Amino acid sequence: MQLLLIIISYILIFLGAISLISPIPGAVLLMAVGLSLLICTSTVAANCIRFTRSKYFKLNRAMSWLENRSGERMGSILRQTRPSE
């Protein structure tokens, strides 16, 4: 079951990335749902995202923007991957 959820989350992230360059709205929502699902199902993925955010400032800024735009529930899940200061 966990593998299925991870695959679904990657598909949502991929569709969100494609939607960013197309006129179809909802790219931020797809990416937020995909990342939230991935963070909830895999601690390894959450740690990898946290490490990557600490290494790349622009990615961290984009993830912070996504946290603010995705609503309280998904935003709190995405905030779990904030790099420690």
C-alpha positions as a Markdown table, in Angstrom:
| # | Residue | x | y | z |
|---|---|---|---|---|
| 1 | Met | 0.0 | 0.0 | 0.0 |
| 2 | Gln | 2.8 | 2.4 | 0.9 |
| 3 | Leu | 4.5 | 1.8 | -2.5 |
| 4 | Leu | 1.2 | 2.6 | -4.3 |
| 5 | Leu | 0.9 | 5.9 | -2.3 |
| 6 | Ile | 4.5 | 6.8 | -3.2 |
| 7 | Ile | 3.9 | 6.1 | -6.9 |
| 8 | Ile | 0.7 | 8.2 | -6.8 |
| 9 | Ser | 2.6 | 11.1 | -5.1 |
| 10 | Tyr | 5.3 | 11.1 | -7.8 |
| 11 | Ile | 2.6 | 11.1 | -10.5 |
| 12 | Leu | 0.9 | 14.1 | -8.9 |
| 13 | Ile | 4.2 | 16.0 | -8.6 |
| 14 | Phe | 5.0 | 15.2 | -12.2 |
| 15 | Leu | 1.6 | 16.4 | -13.4 |
| 16 | Gly | 2.0 | 19.6 | -11.3 |
| 17 | Ala | 5.4 | 20.3 | -12.9 |
| 18 | Ile | 3.8 | 19.8 | -16.3 |
| 19 | Ser | 0.9 | 22.1 | -15.4 |
| 20 | Leu | 3.3 | 24.9 | -14.4 |
| 21 | Ile | 4.3 | 25.4 | -18.1 |
| 22 | Ser | 0.8 | 24.8 | -19.5 |
| 23 | Pro | -2.2 | 27.1 | -19.2 |
| 24 | Ile | -4.0 | 24.5 | -17.1 |
| 25 | Pro | -4.6 | 25.9 | -13.6 |
| 26 | Gly | -4.0 | 23.9 | -10.4 |
| 27 | Ala | -0.3 | 23.2 | -10.7 |
| 28 | Val | 0.4 | 24.4 | -7.2 |
| 29 | Leu | -2.4 | 22.3 | -5.8 |
| 30 | Leu | -1.2 | 19.1 | -7.6 |
| 31 | Met | 2.4 | 19.7 | -6.4 |
| 32 | Ala | 1.3 | 20.4 | -2.8 |
| 33 | Val | -0.9 | 17.3 | -2.6 |
| 34 | Gly | 1.9 | 15.1 | -4.2 |
| 35 | Leu | 4.6 | 16.5 | -1.8 |
| 36 | Ser | 2.3 | 16.2 | 1.2 |
| 37 | Leu | 1.5 | 12.6 | 0.3 |
| 38 | Leu | 5.1 | 11.7 | -0.2 |
| 39 | Ile | 6.2 | 13.3 | 3.1 |
| 40 | Cys | 3.5 | 11.5 | 5.0 |
| 41 | Thr | 4.3 | 8.1 | 3.5 |
| 42 | Ser | 8.1 | 8.1 | 3.5 |
| 43 | Thr | 10.4 | 9.4 | 6.2 |
| 44 | Val | 13.3 | 8.9 | 3.8 |
| 45 | Ala | 11.7 | 11.2 | 1.3 |
| 46 | Ala | 10.9 | 13.8 | 4.0 |
| 47 | Asn | 14.6 | 13.8 | 5.1 |
| 48 | Cys | 15.8 | 14.0 | 1.5 |
| 49 | Ile | 13.5 | 17.0 | 0.9 |
| 50 | Arg | 14.7 | 18.6 | 4.2 |
| 51 | Phe | 18.4 | 18.2 | 3.2 |
| 52 | Thr | 17.8 | 19.5 | -0.3 |
| 53 | Arg | 15.9 | 22.5 | 1.0 |
| 54 | Ser | 18.8 | 23.3 | 3.3 |
| 55 | Lys | 21.3 | 23.1 | 0.4 |
| 56 | Tyr | 19.4 | 25.1 | -2.2 |
| 57 | Phe | 18.0 | 28.5 | -1.2 |
| 58 | Lys | 15.8 | 29.0 | -4.3 |
| 59 | Leu | 14.1 | 25.6 | -3.7 |
| 60 | Asn | 13.6 | 26.5 | 0.0 |
| 61 | Arg | 12.0 | 29.8 | -1.0 |
| 62 | Ala | 9.7 | 28.0 | -3.5 |
| 63 | Met | 8.7 | 25.4 | -0.9 |
| 64 | Ser | 8.0 | 28.2 | 1.6 |
| 65 | Trp | 5.8 | 29.9 | -1.0 |
| 66 | Leu | 4.0 | 26.5 | -1.6 |
| 67 | Glu | 3.5 | 26.1 | 2.2 |
| 68 | Asn | 1.8 | 29.5 | 2.3 |
| 69 | Arg | -0.4 | 28.9 | -0.7 |
| 70 | Ser | -1.5 | 25.3 | 0.0 |
| 71 | Gly | -3.7 | 25.8 | 3.0 |
| 72 | Glu | -3.4 | 25.0 | 6.6 |
| 73 | Arg | -3.5 | 21.2 | 6.5 |
| 74 | Met | -1.1 | 20.6 | 3.6 |
| 75 | Gly | 1.0 | 23.6 | 4.6 |
| 76 | Ser | 1.6 | 22.1 | 8.1 |
| 77 | Ile | 2.8 | 18.8 | 6.4 |
| 78 | Leu | 5.1 | 20.7 | 4.1 |
| 79 | Arg | 6.5 | 22.8 | 7.1 |
| 80 | Gln | 7.8 | 19.5 | 8.5 |
| 81 | Thr | 10.6 | 19.6 | 5.9 |
| 82 | Arg | 11.8 | 23.0 | 6.8 |
| 83 | Pro | 15.6 | 22.9 | 7.3 |
| 84 | Ser | 16.8 | 23.4 | 10.9 |
| 85 | Glu | 18.4 | 26.8 | 11.4 |
